[in-house]
Amino acid sequence: MPKQQPEQQPEQQDQHFLQQAIELAINSATQQGGPFGAVIVKPEKIS
């Protein structure tokens, strides 16, 4: 389910979404996958 964020400054939103991608990459690397993570952000929420 997409996560919605409370209103934040654009830089804070970018940091949040970047952190989500990093967490996905770490998860993938620990599950025998490659160290890759990506999120698609549409109007201020992860799709």
Secondary structure, DSSP 8 states (H G I E B T S, - for coil): ---B--S--HHHHHHHHHHHHHHHHHHHHHTTS-S-----EETTEE-
